[in-house]
Amino acid sequence: MGFFMKEHDIHVGSLLDQLNVRFGPTPDKKTHFGGIDEMVALQKEFKIFKKGRSFKTSVAVLNIGASNAEAKNRLHDYFTNLSKHDSNVTGQNGDVAIVSAMVRNLASKTPQPVFFTFHDMRAEKGNTRVLITEKGRPVPYFDHDYLTISFPTLPVKTATSSAKPSAKKAKAAKKPAK
């Protein structure tokens, strides 16, 4: 997320934590309405996730990241860019794959909590994709299967060092030394 988040990279974990709490396991159905059960109810009533609507728009409706407007806006820019990434779901870009997985999961008879994470897109070929894992145990201290959504990321130094030098820097480099 480095390219998009820049100096706000420090907030990535807490922004993903907000998503993970909203879609996490419901702690106690009798006393703590929330987590995945609340999201299922909200989905039934408001169709927060639906085909043709971007993941970014759905996240905006949930007000994820509201405590830091600049970090939130950069996260939304990142989510907008997911449509430019492939996914590990055949024929679907990253944005469509996430929305489809969310719609399917929230409509399921037994919806799973959703775990949002990230992976380093430099690590190996194919890691520039959004990765959807339909069933897994990404949180070892919870006895729950999860739908896992992993976002491709790139450290800000890598993202900026691979960019072309600005015109100002290029012009300065061409000037003869005095």
Contacts in CASP RR format, 6 or more apart in sequence:
PFRMAT RR
TARGET T0000
AUTHOR 0000-0000-0000
METHOD contacts of the structure
MODEL  1
MGFFMKEHDIHVGSLLDQLNVRFGPTPDKKTHFGGIDEMVALQKEFKIFK
KGRSFKTSVAVLNIGASNAEAKNRLHDYFTNLSKHDSNVTGQNGDVAIVS
AMVRNLASKTPQPVFFTFHDMRAEKGNTRVLITEKGRPVPYFDHDYLTIS
FPTLPVKTATSSAKPSAKKAKAAKKPAK
1 9 0 8 1.000
1 12 0 8 1.000
1 75 0 8 1.000
1 78 0 8 1.000
1 118 0 8 1.000
1 151 0 8 1.000
1 153 0 8 1.000
1 154 0 8 1.000
2 9 0 8 1.000
2 153 0 8 1.000
2 154 0 8 1.000
2 155 0 8 1.000
2 156 0 8 1.000
2 159 0 8 1.000
3 154 0 8 1.000
3 156 0 8 1.000
3 159 0 8 1.000
3 160 0 8 1.000
4 74 0 8 1.000
4 75 0 8 1.000
4 77 0 8 1.000
4 78 0 8 1.000
4 81 0 8 1.000
5 11 0 8 1.000
5 12 0 8 1.000
5 71 0 8 1.000
5 74 0 8 1.000
5 75 0 8 1.000
5 78 0 8 1.000
5 156 0 8 1.000
6 74 0 8 1.000
6 156 0 8 1.000
7 156 0 8 1.000
8 68 0 8 1.000
8 70 0 8 1.000
8 71 0 8 1.000
8 74 0 8 1.000
9 155 0 8 1.000
9 156 0 8 1.000
11 68 0 8 1.000
11 71 0 8 1.000
11 75 0 8 1.000
12 75 0 8 1.000
12 118 0 8 1.000
12 153 0 8 1.000
15 64 0 8 1.000
15 65 0 8 1.000
15 71 0 8 1.000
15 72 0 8 1.000
15 75 0 8 1.000
16 116 0 8 1.000
16 117 0 8 1.000
16 118 0 8 1.000
18 64 0 8 1.000
18 65 0 8 1.000
19 59 0 8 1.000
19 62 0 8 1.000
19 64 0 8 1.000
19 114 0 8 1.000
19 116 0 8 1.000
20 114 0 8 1.000
20 115 0 8 1.000
20 116 0 8 1.000
21 35 0 8 1.000
22 35 0 8 1.000
22 38 0 8 1.000
22 39 0 8 1.000
22 62 0 8 1.000
22 64 0 8 1.000
23 35 0 8 1.000
23 36 0 8 1.000
23 39 0 8 1.000
23 113 0 8 1.000
23 114 0 8 1.000
23 115 0 8 1.000
23 116 0 8 1.000
24 35 0 8 1.000
24 36 0 8 1.000
24 113 0 8 1.000
24 114 0 8 1.000
24 115 0 8 1.000
24 146 0 8 1.000
25 35 0 8 1.000
25 36 0 8 1.000
25 113 0 8 1.000
25 142 0 8 1.000
25 144 0 8 1.000
26 32 0 8 1.000
26 33 0 8 1.000
26 34 0 8 1.000
26 35 0 8 1.000
26 36 0 8 1.000
26 37 0 8 1.000
26 38 0 8 1.000
27 34 0 8 1.000
27 35 0 8 1.000
29 37 0 8 1.000
35 113 0 8 1.000
36 111 0 8 1.000
36 112 0 8 1.000
36 113 0 8 1.000
36 114 0 8 1.000
39 48 0 8 1.000
39 106 0 8 1.000
39 111 0 8 1.000
40 106 0 8 1.000
40 111 0 8 1.000
42 48 0 8 1.000
43 49 0 8 1.000
43 103 0 8 1.000
43 106 0 8 1.000
43 107 0 8 1.000
46 61 0 8 1.000
48 58 0 8 1.000
48 61 0 8 1.000
48 62 0 8 1.000
49 55 0 8 1.000
49 58 0 8 1.000
49 99 0 8 1.000
49 102 0 8 1.000
49 103 0 8 1.000
49 106 0 8 1.000
50 99 0 8 1.000
50 103 0 8 1.000
51 99 0 8 1.000
51 100 0 8 1.000
51 103 0 8 1.000
52 96 0 8 1.000
52 99 0 8 1.000
53 99 0 8 1.000
54 79 0 8 1.000
54 80 0 8 1.000
54 83 0 8 1.000
54 95 0 8 1.000
54 99 0 8 1.000
55 79 0 8 1.000
55 82 0 8 1.000
55 95 0 8 1.000
55 98 0 8 1.000
55 99 0 8 1.000
55 102 0 8 1.000
56 76 0 8 1.000
56 79 0 8 1.000
56 80 0 8 1.000
56 82 0 8 1.000
56 95 0 8 1.000
58 99 0 8 1.000
58 102 0 8 1.000
59 75 0 8 1.000
59 76 0 8 1.000
59 79 0 8 1.000
60 76 0 8 1.000
64 72 0 8 1.000
64 75 0 8 1.000
65 71 0 8 1.000
65 72 0 8 1.000
65 75 0 8 1.000
66 72 0 8 1.000
78 151 0 8 1.000
79 95 0 8 1.000
82 93 0 8 1.000
82 94 0 8 1.000
82 95 0 8 1.000
82 98 0 8 1.000
82 130 0 8 1.000
82 151 0 8 1.000
83 93 0 8 1.000
83 94 0 8 1.000
83 95 0 8 1.000
83 96 0 8 1.000
84 93 0 8 1.000
85 93 0 8 1.000
85 94 0 8 1.000
85 128 0 8 1.000
85 129 0 8 1.000
85 130 0 8 1.000
85 152 0 8 1.000
86 93 0 8 1.000
86 94 0 8 1.000
86 126 0 8 1.000
86 128 0 8 1.000
86 129 0 8 1.000
86 130 0 8 1.000
87 93 0 8 1.000
87 94 0 8 1.000
87 96 0 8 1.000
87 97 0 8 1.000
87 98 0 8 1.000
87 129 0 8 1.000
87 130 0 8 1.000
87 131 0 8 1.000
87 132 0 8 1.000
88 97 0 8 1.000
88 129 0 8 1.000
88 130 0 8 1.000
88 131 0 8 1.000
88 132 0 8 1.000
89 97 0 8 1.000
89 100 0 8 1.000
89 101 0 8 1.000
89 132 0 8 1.000
92 100 0 8 1.000
93 130 0 8 1.000
94 129 0 8 1.000
94 130 0 8 1.000
95 130 0 8 1.000
97 130 0 8 1.000
97 132 0 8 1.000
98 130 0 8 1.000
98 132 0 8 1.000
98 149 0 8 1.000
101 132 0 8 1.000
101 134 0 8 1.000
101 147 0 8 1.000
101 149 0 8 1.000
102 114 0 8 1.000
102 147 0 8 1.000
105 111 0 8 1.000
105 112 0 8 1.000
105 114 0 8 1.000
105 147 0 8 1.000
112 135 0 8 1.000
112 144 0 8 1.000
112 145 0 8 1.000
112 146 0 8 1.000
112 147 0 8 1.000
113 142 0 8 1.000
113 144 0 8 1.000
113 146 0 8 1.000
113 147 0 8 1.000
114 146 0 8 1.000
114 147 0 8 1.000
114 148 0 8 1.000
114 149 0 8 1.000
115 138 0 8 1.000
115 139 0 8 1.000
115 146 0 8 1.000
115 147 0 8 1.000
115 148 0 8 1.000
115 149 0 8 1.000
116 148 0 8 1.000
116 149 0 8 1.000
116 150 0 8 1.000
116 151 0 8 1.000
117 138 0 8 1.000
117 148 0 8 1.000
117 149 0 8 1.000
117 150 0 8 1.000
117 151 0 8 1.000
118 150 0 8 1.000
118 151 0 8 1.000
118 152 0 8 1.000
118 153 0 8 1.000
119 127 0 8 1.000
119 131 0 8 1.000
119 150 0 8 1.000
119 151 0 8 1.000
119 152 0 8 1.000
119 153 0 8 1.000
120 127 0 8 1.000
120 153 0 8 1.000
120 154 0 8 1.000
120 155 0 8 1.000
121 127 0 8 1.000
121 128 0 8 1.000
121 152 0 8 1.000
121 153 0 8 1.000
121 154 0 8 1.000
122 154 0 8 1.000
122 158 0 8 1.000
127 152 0 8 1.000
128 152 0 8 1.000
129 152 0 8 1.000
130 149 0 8 1.000
130 150 0 8 1.000
130 151 0 8 1.000
130 152 0 8 1.000
131 148 0 8 1.000
131 149 0 8 1.000
131 150 0 8 1.000
131 152 0 8 1.000
132 147 0 8 1.000
132 148 0 8 1.000
132 149 0 8 1.000
132 150 0 8 1.000
133 147 0 8 1.000
133 148 0 8 1.000
133 150 0 8 1.000
134 147 0 8 1.000
135 145 0 8 1.000
135 146 0 8 1.000
135 147 0 8 1.000
136 145 0 8 1.000
136 146 0 8 1.000
136 148 0 8 1.000
137 144 0 8 1.000
137 145 0 8 1.000
137 146 0 8 1.000
138 146 0 8 1.000
138 148 0 8 1.000
139 146 0 8 1.000
165 173 0 8 1.000
END
